[in-house]
Amino acid sequence: MFDWLNPLFSRSATGVNAKVEIYTWQTCPYCIAAKMLLFFKGVHFTEYKIDGDESARTKMAERSSGKRSVPQIFINNAHVGGCTDLFGLEQQGELAVLLKQ
């Protein structure tokens, strides 16, 4: 979604080996904030846009121990939570560690 910004910010995350997945709704402000954090850290991620797709939301809930709110974020197939959780990991310095695994 933010690929058009790449020429403006030639950032690449060094040492990022993690597989990052995020379930989103297109207009969700928390989804946008989480994607922006990942983008500005230079992390490539797989986005699952589940707007109105109940079967996709059910799959997300199964992966996230029943959580149905968006975003839901996974790093190396481990559920890390939503936007607030992602920013919390960043503030504690733990996000960089997870992304290098």
C-alpha positions as CSV (number, residue, x, y, z in Angstrom):
1,M,0.0,0.0,0.0
2,F,2.9,2.4,0.8
3,D,5.2,1.2,-2.0
4,W,4.9,4.6,-3.8
5,L,6.8,6.1,-0.8
6,N,9.9,3.9,-1.4
7,P,11.7,6.4,-3.6
8,L,11.4,9.0,-0.8
9,F,12.7,6.8,1.9
10,S,15.4,4.5,0.8
11,R,15.4,2.7,4.1
12,S,16.0,-1.0,4.3
13,A,15.9,-3.0,7.5
14,T,19.3,-4.6,8.0
15,G,19.2,-8.0,9.5
16,V,15.4,-8.4,9.2
17,N,14.9,-12.1,8.6
18,A,11.4,-12.4,10.1
19,K,8.3,-13.3,8.3
20,V,5.8,-10.6,9.2
21,E,2.0,-10.9,8.5
22,I,-0.7,-8.4,9.3
23,Y,-4.5,-8.7,9.1
24,T,-6.1,-5.4,8.3
25,W,-9.1,-3.4,7.3
26,Q,-8.4,-0.7,4.7
27,T,-9.7,2.3,6.7
28,C,-8.7,1.1,10.2
29,P,-6.5,3.8,11.8
30,Y,-4.8,1.3,14.0
31,C,-4.0,-0.9,11.0
32,I,-2.6,2.1,9.2
33,A,-0.4,3.1,12.2
34,A,0.9,-0.5,12.5
35,K,1.8,-0.7,8.8
36,M,3.5,2.7,8.9
37,L,5.7,1.6,11.8
38,L,6.7,-1.5,9.9
39,F,7.2,0.5,6.7
40,F,9.4,3.1,8.3
41,K,11.5,0.4,10.0
42,G,12.0,-1.0,6.4
43,V,10.1,-4.3,7.2
44,H,8.5,-6.1,4.3
45,F,5.3,-7.7,5.4
46,T,2.4,-9.7,4.0
47,E,-0.9,-7.9,4.4
48,Y,-4.2,-9.7,4.5
49,K,-7.0,-7.2,3.8
50,I,-10.1,-8.8,5.4
51,D,-12.6,-6.0,5.0
52,G,-16.0,-7.7,5.2
53,D,-14.6,-11.2,4.6
54,E,-16.0,-13.2,7.5
55,S,-14.2,-16.4,6.6
56,A,-10.8,-14.5,6.6
57,R,-11.7,-13.0,9.9
58,T,-12.5,-16.4,11.3
59,K,-9.1,-17.7,10.1
60,M,-7.4,-14.7,11.7
61,A,-9.3,-15.4,15.0
62,E,-8.2,-19.0,15.0
63,R,-4.6,-17.9,14.6
64,S,-4.8,-15.2,17.3
65,S,-6.5,-17.2,20.1
66,G,-9.9,-15.8,19.3
67,K,-9.0,-12.1,18.8
68,R,-11.3,-10.6,16.1
69,S,-10.2,-7.0,16.2
70,V,-7.8,-5.6,13.6
71,P,-4.9,-5.4,13.2
72,Q,-3.6,-8.7,14.3
73,I,0.1,-9.1,13.7
74,F,2.3,-12.2,13.4
75,I,6.1,-12.4,13.4
76,N,7.5,-15.8,12.3
77,N,4.0,-17.3,12.8
78,A,3.9,-16.2,16.4
79,H,1.0,-13.9,17.4
80,V,2.3,-10.6,18.8
81,G,-1.0,-8.8,19.1
82,G,-2.4,-5.6,17.7
83,C,-1.2,-2.1,17.0
84,T,-0.7,-1.2,20.7
85,D,1.2,-4.4,21.3
86,L,3.4,-3.7,18.3
87,F,4.2,-0.1,19.4
88,G,4.8,-1.5,22.9
89,L,7.4,-3.9,21.6
90,E,9.0,-1.1,19.7
91,Q,9.2,1.1,22.8
92,Q,10.8,-1.7,24.8
93,G,13.3,-2.4,22.1
94,E,12.0,-5.9,21.7
95,L,10.6,-5.5,18.1
96,A,14.1,-5.3,16.6
97,V,15.0,-8.5,18.4
98,L,11.9,-10.3,17.0
99,L,12.5,-9.1,13.5
100,K,16.1,-10.4,13.5
101,Q,15.1,-14.0,14.4
